[in-house]
Amino acid sequence: MGKKYTEEEDKPEQAELRAKMREEQVKLSAYYRWMEKGKKEGSDSDDWFEAEDSLTD
């Protein structure tokens, strides 16, 4: 018999899916930030961190 999960807990598959969805959101947000900045070379880390910050607000 497997572990029972409460509503507050995620099954491992759900947690993994949410992590993948969040990463995809960050990728898209970072990409659009890069585009808005004129495709500036070398700004990938800044764009990524800004995207992460914007999604946690």
N, C-alpha and C positions, 0 to 999 in steps of 0.2 A: 504494500500500500504506500502511495507517495505522500509527500508533505502536502498539507492543506494550507492554502493561502487565504489570508483575510483580504477584504477589499482594499486596505491600505497597502498591502504587499503586492509586488509584481511577481508573476511567474518569470523565470529566467528568460524565456523567449520574449516576453513582453518588454522586459528591461532592455534586452539587446536591440529589439526593434526601435524602441524609443531613442536609444543612443544613436542608432544609424540615422533616424529621422532628424535628430538634432544636428548631427554632423552635416547632413545634406542642407539643412537650413543655413548653417554657418557658411558652407561652401558657396551657396547662392548669394547670400548677403555679402560675403567678401568679394565675390566676382562683380556684383553690381557696384560696390564701393570702388573697386579698381577701375571699372568702366567710367564711373562718374568723375574720377580723378584724371581721366585722359590716358588710361592704360600705362600709368607711370611704372617704369622698371624699378624693381627692388622694393616695392611697397607691399609685397605679399604678406609679410609678417604683421605689419601695422594694420593692413586691411582685415586680416584674419582676427586679430585681437579686438579690433573695433567691432567686428561682426559678432564675436562672442559676447562682448560687453553689451551690445545693443539688444541681444536676445535674452539677457538675464535681467534687464531693467523691467 
